[in-house]
């Protein structure tokens, strides 16, 4: 059964409240979520990580939070979950409160592809992040460049070359 693509939702007009972020793009259920909602609404996973920071050297932290793919799935991205090639065209852009951005592919986090356990952290080193905001955590990365602090928005949408039509399957 093919699910029609959700109509892309425009960027939220208002900035999310401190400690929350907007989830938008090609989703059926755009929303704003708080750290508390992430903690209460999804299974929490733990990641003990070490990553190289260009300015401060190796950083060791313990993060706890839900898997990014599970939070995104709840927003119902505009692809048919049964169609692997369709899912693999989707990208996620994560923005932080300090202006930092990172891009991931759906295939990286999808259990049928890369299965990366990327987290939206609700806690770092036993400190709740309710005030600071959630943090994107990519435990498989050697450097911390895709760790985004104080996430303000996550956009999801399909990559498509100009003039190309979406592939089926």
Helices and strands as residue ranges (DSSP letters): E 20-25, E 31-34, H 35-41, E 45-53, E 57-67, H 68-74, H 84-87, E 90-96, E 101-105, H 106-109, E 119-124, E 127-128, E 135-137, E 151-158
